[in-house]
Amino acid sequence: MTRHVVVVSAGLGVPSSTRLLADRLAAATEASLAALGESVATRIVELRPLAHPLADHLLTGFPAGDLVEAVAAIRRADAVIAVTPVFSASYSGLFKSFFDVLEPGTLAGTPVLLAATAGTARHSLALEHALRPLFAYHRALTVPTAVFAASEDFGSAADGRLADRVARAAGELADLVAGRPLGPEDPDPDGLDDLDEPEPFETLLGR
């Protein structure tokens, strides 16, 4: 059976350093899992195109369109790589909104690799004081090594140190995933069965 790895990237630019870091982490994780004899399927969830569906979901309580598939992918993931830009010394609002709409327990026990990008290394502590508490709330199993990349970490002498951190974090994630039993394949991979017969809006208003 195949291990499903979902990479959540909250970058706002096109291209973005957040997506660049996400891709590097995904590739390193795939390589580490392959070295352990695991088959891997990786899915990238870009949050930028989901901004409007996320806002609608927060207002109505109902996911729609590509957001349904993204949430379903997280639900059946064997591992998650979560990457956010740092704004005001914390994760972005778009990143937080996505994890806010997940049902309680969705990430419970799921191995998660945390990563962030920013213009300066002074924001690196956001991984520990913002991201780890968020995923502790979701009862996720975060890997010991989190990866932070400032602008100067790309395309410079520091890139080697970044590559070392990426490889170490990916190896830790792969070890957690490989040590877990394989679960059954999701019979509803699109997460649409529960939406076939939604409760009428008039009934909801009458409560």
Beta strands, then each sheet from edge to edge (+ up, - down):
strand 1: 2-9
strand 2: 39-46
strand 3: 79-87
strand 4: 90-91
strand 5: 111-118
strand 6: 141-142
strand 7: 147-150
sheet 1: 2+ 1+ 3+ 4-
sheet 2: 2+ 1+ 3+ 5+ 6+
sheet 3: 2+ 1+ 3+ 5+ 7+
end
